[in-house]
Amino acid sequence: MLNRVIRGIAGTFILISLLLAVYVNNNWLWFTAFVGFNLLQSSLTRWCLMEDILKKFGINNEKQELKESRPKA
């Protein structure tokens, strides 16, 4: 679930910034580049700031939730 939320947020940011670049100001393309750079960085380092932020809001990975909900023997 966490990966789907992160991808959804990134896609939404990109589409909004593209619309703002077309209808408001071309400088919004810098925000598009920032999101793209962060996606590339997270694929190389396996660290994502958005993932840390979402975890603080209580959105966890489904696999992690399953491990935590299993009774310990």
HUFENKA-V414251 format. One record per residue. N is the residue number from 1. PHI is phi in radians with two decimals (* if undefined). BURIAL is b if it has 9 or more other ideal C-beta (glycine too) atoms within 8 Angstrom, else e. Layout:
n=N phi=PHI burial=BURIAL
n=N phi=PHI burial=BURIAL
This chain:
n=1 phi=* burial=e
n=2 phi=-1.06 burial=b
n=3 phi=-1.11 burial=e
n=4 phi=-1.14 burial=e
n=5 phi=-1.15 burial=b
n=6 phi=-1.10 burial=b
n=7 phi=-1.12 burial=e
n=8 phi=-1.13 burial=e
n=9 phi=-1.13 burial=b
n=10 phi=-1.08 burial=b
n=11 phi=-1.10 burial=e
n=12 phi=-1.12 burial=e
n=13 phi=-1.04 burial=b
n=14 phi=-1.13 burial=b
n=15 phi=-1.13 burial=e
n=16 phi=-1.13 burial=e
n=17 phi=-1.17 burial=b
n=18 phi=-1.16 burial=b
n=19 phi=-1.10 burial=e
n=20 phi=-1.14 burial=b
n=21 phi=-1.15 burial=b
n=22 phi=-1.28 burial=e
n=23 phi=-1.76 burial=e
n=24 phi=-2.03 burial=e
n=25 phi=-2.78 burial=e
n=26 phi=-1.11 burial=e
n=27 phi=-1.13 burial=e
n=28 phi=-1.15 burial=b
n=29 phi=-1.13 burial=b
n=30 phi=-1.10 burial=e
n=31 phi=-1.17 burial=b
n=32 phi=-1.05 burial=b
n=33 phi=-1.11 burial=e
n=34 phi=-1.09 burial=e
n=35 phi=-1.13 burial=b
n=36 phi=-1.08 burial=b
n=37 phi=-1.09 burial=e
n=38 phi=-1.15 burial=b
n=39 phi=-1.10 burial=b
n=40 phi=-1.13 burial=e
n=41 phi=-1.04 burial=b
n=42 phi=-1.21 burial=b
n=43 phi=-1.27 burial=e
n=44 phi=-1.49 burial=e
n=45 phi=-1.76 burial=e
n=46 phi=1.07 burial=e
n=47 phi=-2.24 burial=e
n=48 phi=-2.35 burial=e
n=49 phi=-1.08 burial=e
n=50 phi=-1.07 burial=b
n=51 phi=-1.09 burial=b
n=52 phi=-1.11 burial=e
n=53 phi=-1.13 burial=e
n=54 phi=-1.15 burial=b
n=55 phi=-1.12 burial=b
n=56 phi=-1.18 burial=e
n=57 phi=-1.52 burial=e
n=58 phi=1.65 burial=e
n=59 phi=-1.64 burial=e
n=60 phi=-1.98 burial=b
n=61 phi=-1.28 burial=e
n=62 phi=-1.06 burial=e
n=63 phi=-1.10 burial=e
n=64 phi=-1.14 burial=e
n=65 phi=-1.11 burial=b
n=66 phi=-1.13 burial=e
n=67 phi=-1.12 burial=e
n=68 phi=-1.27 burial=e
n=69 phi=-1.52 burial=e
n=70 phi=-1.25 burial=e
n=71 phi=-1.24 burial=e
n=72 phi=-1.52 burial=e
n=73 phi=-1.57 burial=e
